Amino acid sequence: MALTDPTMLTEPVAAATIRAEAILESLRQRPDAYLVAVAGIPGSGKTTLCDVLKSRRPDAVVLPMDGYHLPRCQLDAEGMRRRGAQYTFDAASCRADLERLKQTRSGLFPTFDHAEKDPKPDTIRVTPSVPLIIVEGIYVLMRDWQLERLFDLRVFLDCDLDIATERLTLRHLACGISHSEAEARHRALTNDRINSLEILADGCRERADLVLPG
C-alpha cells in the first residue's frame, strides 16, 4: 500500500461510523454504563472513532489518555525518543483521577496541546450531569495501569500492525514530528511498533468486552 494512497486517511473515518454503531448498540444493552474504555495499538483509529461517537452522543465527554503524557521537562533524551512508551505517561495520576470520577462523577482532566507538545492540565470539566464518559488511549486496558475494573464497557480496536505503521508514518509527517517519510517510518517502527507489541502481549485485546476491527 502506497504511503500516498488517499484511502489511508478516508477509510478509517468511513469505517468508524460502523464501529461507533456497534459500541452504541452495546451501550443500549447497558443503560447504566458510565465509563467506557476505547483502547488499541497506536494508529488503530481510536481518536477517529471517538470523534464519531461524540457526534452521535453529544452528551458524552471524551477523556484522552494523552493528557497524562509526562511533560518534556521531566524526560531525558531517551524518554523523548521513546515518548509514547508506558513510562513516559503518568499512570498513577490517570488512575487516581478516574477512580475519583467513578465515585463523584465530576472533576477536571488534562488534554494534550499538540502545538506546545505537552499536556495541558484542567482543560476538560466533567459535571454530574454528564451521562457517559469515553476514555481513549493505548494503555487504558494495560494490566499495570489497573484501570480495567473501573470501566463498564471495554472496547479494543484490533488493527493490522502494517496498516497502523502506514497511518502513523502519515501522522508523524503531518504533525511535524518527523521531517521526512524515512524518518517518520523509522519512528513508527522503532517506537510505536514496540509499544504495540507490548499492548498485544499484555492481553489488552483479550480483556475487552468488545473487539472491533481497527
N, C-alpha and C positions, 0 to 999 in steps of 0.2 A: 504494500500500500504506500503510495507516494505521500510524502510529507505535505505537499501542497494540495492533496485531494480535499475538495471542499466538504465532502461528507464527514470528514474527521470532526468538523465543527457542527454540521447540521443534524447528523444522525442522533447524537446524544440528546439534543433538545427535543426532537420529534418523539423519540422513544421514551423520554422522561414522562410524557403525558400518560402513556400506558402504565408505566411503573407507579406513577402517582395514584392512579385509579386503583391499582392493586392494594396500595397502602391505605387509601381512604376506605376501601371495602373492608379491610381488616379492622379499621377503626370503627366502622359502623357496627361490627360484631362485638366491639369492646367499648361501649358508650362511656365507660368510666375511665378510659385510658387518659393519662395526663402527660407523662413523659415518654417520648418516642426517640429511640436512637436510630440514626442513619449512619451506618459505618461502611467501610470498604477500603480497598487499597487506593493509594494516590492515583488520580486520573480515572477513577471508576464512574464519575458523574454525580457525586453526592451533592455538590453545590447546585448544579443544574436541576437535579431532582427536587431539591428543597425550594428552589425558586418557583418551580411549577406547583409544588404543594402549597406554598404561601399564596400563590394566585388563586388556588382552588379553596383554600381555607384562610381567608384574610384575617380571621380572628386568632390564628395561631401566631406564635413567636418562634423564630428560628434562632438558636444559640449556636454559633460556630465555635468549634474547639480551637480554631486558630487564634482566638483571643487569649489563649493560655500559652502561646509561644513565650519563651523567656526572651526578654529584651536583649538587643545586641550587646549592650554594655555588660551583660552577665556571661557572654560567650567568648571563649578564646578562638583562635584561628581554626582549630579543628571543629569546634562547635559551630562556627559559621559555615564551614564547608559541609558539615553534616546536618545543617539546620533542617528540621523536619523529622529527625530521628527522635525516638521516645525521650531521650534525656535532654532534649532541647525544649521540652514543654514542662510546665508546672502542673503535674498531675495532681498533687496534693491539694492545690487551690481549686482546681476544677472539681475534684471530688467534694471538698468542703462546701463549695458554692451550690452544687447540685443536691447535696444532702439537705442543706438549708432550704433550698427551693422546694424540695419534696415535702418538707414539713410546713412551710409557711406560704407557699405559692406566691412568693414575692422576692424581689431582690434586684440588684444591679449587676450587670455582667459585661465583660470586656469584648471588644471586637479587635480585628487586626487591620491596622492602617497600612494599606499597600503602598501608599505614597511615601510614608515615613519608614515602612518596612519594620514596624514594631507594633506591639499590642497597644490598644487604647482603652484604659480602664473605664468602668462605669458608663458604658455607652448605651447598653440595652437595658431598659427598665421593664420588669415584669410585675404586674399587679395581680391581686387575687381574682380579678375579673377575667383574666386570660384563661381560656378553657383547655389549651393544648400547647405544649412545648415540644419543639423538634430540635434535638441536639445532634449536630452534624460534625463528624470528624473521623479521621482514620483510626484513632486509638480508643474510641469510646467503648468498644467491647473487649479491649485487651484485659487479660486476667489481672495483671499487676495494677491496673488503674482502679479496679474494684468498683466499677460503676454499674455493672450488669444488673445487679439486684434492684437498682433504682428505677429501671425502665419498665413500663407497662407493655411496650411493643419494641422489639429489637429487629431492625432491618439491616441486611447486608447486601451490598451491590457486588455481584460476582463478575469481575471483569477479566478478560484475557490480558495477560501481562504485556504482550507485544502491543496490543491496542492502547493500553494505558501508557506505555512508553511513548508512542507516537503523540498522544494527546498532551503529555507532559512536555515533550520537546516543543510543541507548538506554544504551550503556555509559557514556558521559560523564555522563549523568544519574544512573545507578545508583551510579557510583563517587564522585559528588560533585565531579567535575572541573568540571562546569558546573551552574548553578543553575536553568536554565530550558531548555525544549525549544529555544527560539530560539537561546540561547547554545550549547547542545550541537551543534545542527545547523551553526551558524556555524563552530565549531571543526572539525567533521568535514569541512566543505567547504573551509575556508581553511588547514587544516594537513594532516590525514590524506589528503585527496584529492590534494594536491600531492605528498605522499610516494608515494602510489600510482602516480601518473603517471610519476614518476621511476623507480620499480621496473619498470614495464612498458616504458618507453623504454630502459632499460638492457639488456633482453633476458633478465631472470631466468627468465621463463616458458620461453623457448627453450632455456635451458641446463639445464633439468630433465630427468631421465630419465623421470619420471612426472608427468603433468599431470592433476589431478583437479578436478572442479567444486567451488567453494567455497561 
